[in-house]
Amino acid sequence: MRNRTGHFDEYATYQALAKNRDKVALVNPLDELFKWLPEADFAVLEHRFAKHGRDYILLVEDSLGSNPGQHEIVFTQCVKAECETRVRDEVWLKSWSDEFTDTERWTSAGEPDGYVWGTNWSVAYPGFRAVLDSAHAAEWSRRLGKQMFETTLETDRFFLRLVFHSIRSRKTSEKHETISQVTHRL
């Protein structure tokens, strides 16, 4: 749709589509991602803001999807990133010391009971979820005049909530040995 000055207005277009949801399917950037990456059962090797601070980056490893390997997924124009632990309180207390942050130190300590942070990755389960009718995305869409989306990602280690504009991805490696230790094709 065009605004009063004749320029294309993404937010107005999104609003019009949202009002006619029963007639028009909105395209969520996650739909493209899920064409090659399963929603769950992949490894999250790293997650962080890009150095410039605008985009949020996930480094994942997959062995079950249509393009196995390591991939960088960039959530562009990320206006909200919230991360919270999924490790239970009593497990945190058992896993407090630094020996749990390094697998070799943990092994040398006799493999004490607790969460081994030193594996340096977590398994995505239940994984990604597109948050449809997101109040956060709607508010940011209104504020910025751009179509925004919300997703959550849950792993054994953390719960992540992102509000972003689009997604880019690229394959960085053919490696999938890490996640292949715990997931197998049937």
C-alpha positions in Angstrom: 0.0 0.0 0.0 1.1 3.6 -0.6 1.1 6.2 2.2 0.0 9.8 1.8 3.4 10.7 0.2 3.0 8.0 -2.4 5.7 5.8 -0.9 5.3 2.1 -0.2 4.2 1.5 3.4 5.1 -2.0 4.6 3.3 -1.6 7.9 0.1 -0.5 6.3 0.3 -3.4 3.9 0.8 -5.8 6.9 -2.1 -4.2 8.7 -4.3 -4.7 5.6 -3.2 -8.3 5.3 -3.8 -8.9 9.0 -7.3 -7.6 8.8 -8.0 -10.0 5.9 -6.2 -13.0 7.4 -8.9 -15.4 6.3 -8.5 -14.3 2.7 -4.7 -13.8 2.5 -1.9 -15.9 4.1 0.8 -13.8 5.8 4.3 -15.0 5.0 6.4 -15.5 8.1 10.2 -15.6 7.6 10.3 -18.8 9.6 8.3 -20.5 6.8 11.4 -20.3 4.6 13.7 -21.4 7.4 11.6 -24.5 8.0 11.9 -25.6 4.4 15.4 -26.9 5.2 15.7 -26.8 9.1 13.5 -28.9 11.3 11.7 -26.9 14.1 13.4 -29.0 16.7 16.2 -31.5 17.3 19.1 -29.5 16.0 22.1 -28.2 17.9 22.5 -24.5 18.9 26.3 -24.0 19.0 26.2 -20.3 19.6 23.8 -17.4 19.9 24.5 -13.7 20.2 24.0 -10.2 18.9 26.2 -9.4 15.9 29.1 -7.1 16.6 27.2 -4.1 15.2 24.3 -4.8 17.6 21.4 -4.7 15.1 21.1 -8.4 14.2 20.9 -11.5 16.3 22.9 -14.6 15.1 22.4 -18.3 15.8 25.0 -20.9 14.7 23.2 -24.2 14.4 24.0 -27.7 13.4 21.5 -30.0 11.8 21.6 -33.7 10.7 17.9 -34.3 10.1 16.8 -31.5 7.7 17.2 -31.3 3.9 20.6 -29.5 4.2 22.6 -31.1 7.0 25.6 -29.2 8.3 26.3 -26.0 10.2 24.4 -22.9 9.4 24.5 -19.2 10.4 20.9 -17.8 10.9 20.7 -14.1 11.1 17.5 -12.5 12.5 17.8 -9.0 11.1 16.7 -5.7 12.7 16.3 -7.5 16.1 14.6 -5.1 18.5 14.1 -7.6 21.3 16.1 -10.5 22.5 15.3 -12.1 25.8 17.1 -15.2 27.1 16.3 -17.2 30.3 17.7 -20.4 31.6 15.8 -23.7 31.3 18.1 -25.5 33.7 16.2 -26.1 37.0 17.2 -24.3 40.2 18.5 -27.4 42.0 20.6 -28.4 38.9 22.1 -24.9 38.8 23.2 -25.3 42.4 24.9 -28.7 41.7 26.5 -27.2 38.5 27.8 -23.9 40.1 31.5 -24.5 40.1 33.8 -23.9 37.1 34.6 -27.6 36.6 31.2 -27.8 34.8 32.2 -25.2 32.2 35.0 -27.4 30.8 34.4 -31.1 29.8 38.0 -32.1 30.5 37.9 -30.5 34.0 34.5 -32.1 34.7 35.9 -35.5 33.7 39.1 -35.0 35.8 36.9 -34.1 38.8 35.2 -37.6 38.5 32.2 -36.5 36.5 30.2 -35.0 39.4 26.4 -34.9 39.1 25.1 -31.7 37.5 24.7 -29.8 34.2 27.8 -29.9 32.1 28.0 -26.4 30.5 31.3 -27.3 28.9 29.6 -29.3 26.1 29.3 -25.8 24.5 26.0 -26.6 22.7 22.4 -27.3 23.5 19.7 -29.3 21.7 16.7 -27.4 20.4 13.7 -29.0 22.0 10.8 -28.2 21.7 12.7 -25.8 19.4 11.4 -22.9 17.3 7.9 -21.6 17.5 6.5 -18.7 15.4 4.4 -16.5 17.7 1.4 -15.6 15.6 -0.7 -12.6 16.7 2.3 -11.4 18.8 1.6 -8.3 20.8 5.4 -7.6 20.9 5.7 -7.8 17.1 2.5 -5.7 16.6 3.8 -3.0 18.9 7.2 -2.8 17.2 5.6 -2.9 13.8 3.5 0.1 14.8 6.5 2.0 16.3 8.8 1.4 13.3 6.3 1.2 10.4 7.9 -2.1 9.3 6.6 -5.6 9.5 8.0 -7.3 12.5 7.8 -11.0 13.7 8.3 -12.9 16.9 9.7 -16.3 17.5 10.8 -18.3 20.5 13.5 -21.0 20.6 13.6 -23.4 23.5 16.5 -25.8 24.2 17.6 -27.9 27.1 19.7 -24.9 28.3 17.8 -21.7 27.5 14.6 -20.1 26.3 15.0 -17.3 23.7 12.5 -14.8 22.5 13.3 -12.6 19.5 11.3 -9.8 17.7 12.9 -9.2 14.3 12.2 -8.1 10.7 13.6 -10.8 8.5 15.9 -13.9 8.4 19.0 -14.6 6.4 20.9 -17.9 6.5 24.0 -19.4 5.0 25.7 -22.8 5.3 29.1 -22.5 7.0 30.2 -26.1 7.1 29.2 -29.7 6.2 29.9 -30.8 9.8 27.1 -32.4 11.7 29.0 -34.7 14.1 27.9 -32.9 17.3 24.1 -33.2 16.8 24.5 -36.7 15.2 25.6 -38.0 18.6 22.0 -37.5 19.9 19.7 -37.5 16.8 19.4 -40.2 14.1 17.3 -40.5 11.0 14.7 -43.2 11.1 
